[in-house]
């Protein structure tokens, strides 16, 4: 698969600072990431917070992403084990020596790595059991996941994650409690609304799928089956350095009603963010909530300031323009957030599976399905 680069990792409906386990595959601004040392202090044992921490890109192992490709498993596992051994042994200098300089600066340099290594030992204790290991390649980055149990956190598993380029340069490290999907009881639910993709043209599924590894939203009850979409051109989400919203290919693109319904909530006055900065006070930013009947409500969020074309109480038809893709709310890069839920209240409803009809995924016709992270999707029929 062609190299896919992104400006800023998408930051959507959460309240916890984004953690920096995002590989440096493109232009990524340092201001949007918290120091590695904050991982454990804010996450250990916080099951409730973790379930609502849908702003951080948690990706536990086991399932393989749709964008994964073959990797030299034995060599990758050996490298992942060596890096993990250095981390757990407090050998920060060894890690620093093989880490990308730009990424190293972003995570606080040698002192940041040393701080993380120290917190692993002081807060987690010693590793007692390795539950699983996984290696895969995604967007030209080799990944290693290690799920372990530690003496200082016996109640749950901890995931250690590494990423490196083909030349061995480390561009990602993270340690955190292994995320768990929210238990909504809706896994077998069948979507009643005749949903279409909420846009025309080709879009990339940045987050989508049933597991936290494919879709970090899965940890949140209301967004259990949510999606984040953006547009790529030549593998990048933006032109130039991505410092302006107008640099992003999806910014200003029409957002359409996925099915007929009545507008029950909307907002249009939230300013768009500067890329790399998030508005944590107005989580969904400019948005539209549609009541499709039968207890199904669509949420379309982070719309462009001043673009929302409907008012509360309006009746809209399937495919009708609702607004434009933007970067408002708790979002660090222009993109469209979509999810289906069982009530009109934001943050208090329960998520429902959203099956779209008649679209293509990586060129293959899908009559009815759920887009998955890494796919390029578009409405069937050339729309």
N, C-alpha and C positions, 0 to 999 in steps of 0.2 A: 504494500500500500504506500502511496506517496506520503512524503513527510507532511504532517499537519502541524502548523504553528498557530499559536494564539497570542493575542495581546495580553489579556489578563484572565486568570481563571475566573469563571463565572461565580458571582457571589449573589445568592438570592435570599430566600426567606428564612434567615436565621438571626440570632442575636449574639452568637459567640464569634470572636475574631477569627478570620480565616487563618488557617495554619499553613506553613510553607512546606508542604509536601508536594508541591507542583514543580515538575521538571522545567528547566530553562530551555524550552524548545523554540521560543520566539522572544519577542520583546515583552518582558514582564517587569512591571514596576515594583520596586522594593517596598514602597509605602503600604501596600495592601497586605503584607504578610506579618504575622507575629513571630517573635523569636522562637526557635525550637524549644528553648527552655520552658516555654509556657505550656507545652503540650500536656505534660503529666500533671502539673499543678492544677490545671483547670478541668481535667477530664477524668482522673482516676475515681472510680466509684460513683460517678455522677450519672447514673442510668437515666434519670428524668431529664437532665440537661442534655445528655447525648441524644435522646430521642427528639429533642427540639432543636438540636444543633445542626440544622440543615443548611447553614451557611458555609460550613467547612467541608471540603471535598473528601469525605471518608470513603475509602475503597478497600474493604477487607478482601482476603483471598478466597480461594476455592473455585469460583466461577471464572471463566475466561472471557474477556471482553471481545466484542465482535471484531474489533480492529487488531486483535492479536495475531502474530505470525510466529513461525517456527523460531526456536532459539536453541543454542547448544546447551541443553539442560544440565549436563554434568558440570561443564565449565562455569555456567552461571550460578549454579548452586554453590560451587566451591567459592566463587568470588563473594556471593552474598553471605556465606558463612564466615569468610575471613573478615569482611567489613563489620559484621555483627560482633564478631569476637573482639575486634578493636574497640568498638563502641562499649561493649559490656566490660572490657578490661580497662577502660579509661585511657586508651591510646589515641588521644585527640590528634597528636602530631601526625600519626600514620594516616588518619582520615583526611586531614588537611592537605597532605602531600598529594592526594589523588583526586581532590575536589576542584571543580571548575571555579576559577577566581571570581567571576561575577556572582555565582551562586553563593560562594563562601562569604563574600561581602554582605550579601543580602541576609544571611543567617547569623551575622554577628562575628564573622571571622573565627580565628582560633579559639577565642574566649567563648563564642556561642556554641561551638562544637564541644568544648570542654564542659560547659554548663550542662548541655544535654546529657553527656556521658555521666556526669556527676549525679544528675537527677535520676537517671536510670538505676544507678546503684542505690541511691538513698531512698527513693520512693518505691521502687519495684523490688529491690532485694536481688536475690540470685535466681537465675532461670532454673526451673525445676523440670520442665517437660516441653519438648517441641511437639506441638499438636499437628502442624502441617507446614509444608514449604511449597511455594509455587514460583515458577519463573515464566516469563513471557516477554514478548517484544511488542510495544505499542508506539506508533508514530516514531520509529527509529530510536526508541529508548528501551534499553533492557531493564526489566523490573524483577525484583526479588521480594517476595513476601514471606514472612516467617511468623507463624502464630504460636505463641508460647504461654506457658503458665509460670508465674513468678511467686516467690515466697511472700512478697509483700502485697500481692494482689490475688489471693487465692480464689476470689469469687468469680473472676472472669478472665478471659484470655486477653493477651496483649499482642498487637500486630506491629512488627518492625518492618519497615519498608525502605528499600534502596532502589535507585535508578541510576544508570550510567550509560554513556554513549558507547559506540562500538570500540572506541579507542581506550575504554576503561575509565574515562573521566566521570567522576560522580557528580550528578546534577540534582539529586533528590535524596533526602533522608527524612524519615519520620518514625515516631514511636507513639502509639496511642492505644486505648482500649479498642478491641475489635468491635466495630459497629454491629448493631442488631436491627433488623427491619422491624418496623412497627407492626404490632399484631392488631389488624383491623377486623379480621374475620371476613374480609371481602374478596379473598383471593379467587374464589370461584364465581364472582359476580359477573353477569353478562350485561354489557352496556345496552341501554334501551334506545338512547338517542342515535339518530343517523349521523354520526360524526364524520366530518371531513377534516383533513389537515387545515389548520387555521391560517393558511397562507398559500400563495401560488409560487411556482418555481421550486428550485432545489434548495434544500436546507440540510444542514448537518445536525445530527442528534448528539448534542454534547453530553447530556444526561438523559437516560431512558432505559427502563428495564425493571425487573422485579427485585433485584438484589442491591444492597448498598454498594457493592463493587461496581456495578453498572450504573447505579443511580443513587447518589448520596441522599436524595430526597426521601428514599425509602425508610429512613429512620423516623420521619415525622408522620404522625397519624393523619393529618389533613392532606399531606402531599405524598402519601405512600406510593402513588403511581404517577407522579408528576414527570414533566419533560422540560428540558431547556433546549432551545433551538437557536442556531446561528447560521450565517452564510459564510462559505469559504470560496475564495478565488485563488487558484494555484496554491492550495494548502494553507492559506492564511486568512484570518478573519478580518484583516484590515490592510489598508495601504499605509505607506510612510511609516512613522514610528508608533502609530496608534494612540497618540496623545490627545486627539480630538475625536469626539463622537462621530463626526462626519467622515473620519477615516475608515469607519467600520462598514462592511458591505451590507449588513442587515439594517443599519440605522435608517429610519424613515420609510422602510418597506411596509406596504399595507398589511395589516393584521385583520383577518376575516372571521366572521362568526362560524364556528365549527358545526353548528346546527341551529335550526330555528328556535327562538326563545324570547323571553322578556327580560329586559335589563332590570336587575334588582339592586345593583350597586355599581357605582362608577366614580372615578376620580380623574381629574385632568389638570390639576394645578401644581403638581409636584415638579420642581425643576429637575432636569436631567443632570446626572452626576458628571464630573470630570472623570474620564476613564482611570480606574485604579482607586477611586474613592467611593465609599458607600454611604447611603443615608439609612442609618439604623433606626431612625425615629419613625420613618414611614416605609415600613418593610416592603409592601407590594408596589409602592410608587403609584403611578397612574395605572388604572386598571379598569376592567369591566367584568362583572359577574352576571352570567346569563342563567335564567331558570328555564330549563328545557322541559319541565314537567316530569312526572314519575319520580320525583325526588332526586333529580340530577341537575347539578349546577356546574357550569364551566367557569373557570377563573383564568383570565388572561392578564398578565402583569408586566410591569416595567415599560409601559408604553411611553411614547415620546410626549413631552410636555406640550400641551395645546393641540394634540392631534386627535383626541377622542371625539368621535363624531356622533355619539348617541347619548341620551339622557336616561336617567332612571324612569322606568315605566314604559319606555319605547319597546315596541315589538320589532324584532329583526328576523330576517330570513337567512337561511343557510347560505354562506358565502358572502353576506353583506359586509361591507367595510365597517370596522369598529374603531380603528385608529391606526397608529403606525408604531413599528418596533422602535423602542427607545432604550434609555439607560437610567430610568428613574427608580427610586427606592433602594433597597439593599442589593444593589447590583454593581459590579465593578467593570462591566463591559456590556455594550449593547447586545441584547439577545431577547428572545421571547420565552417567557415562562408560561406553561399551560398545565392545569390539572383539573380533574373532574372530582366533585365531592358531593356529599349527601345533604348539604344545607347551604344557605346563603351567607352565613357568617364567616369572615376570614379568620383563620387560625383556630376555629372552634368546631369545625365540621370534621367528618371522617372521609378520607380519600376513597375513591372508587376507580377501578380499572377503566381506562379510556381506550376502547378499541376503535380505530379509525377504519373507514371503508375506502376501497378503491384508490390505492396509492402505489407508488413504486418504492422499493428499498434496494439501493445499490443496483438499480436497473431491473429488478425482478418485480413482477406484478403481485400485489398483495390485495386480495379481495376484502379481507378483514383482519386487522392485526394491531400489535403494539410495537411501535418503533423502538429500536434498541440502540444504546450508545455505540457510536462509531459509524452508524448507517447514514447514507445520504438519501433523503426521502423527498418525494414530490407528488402532488396529486396526479393520478393517472389521467391520460388524455392530453398531456402536454401543457396543462395549466401552469 
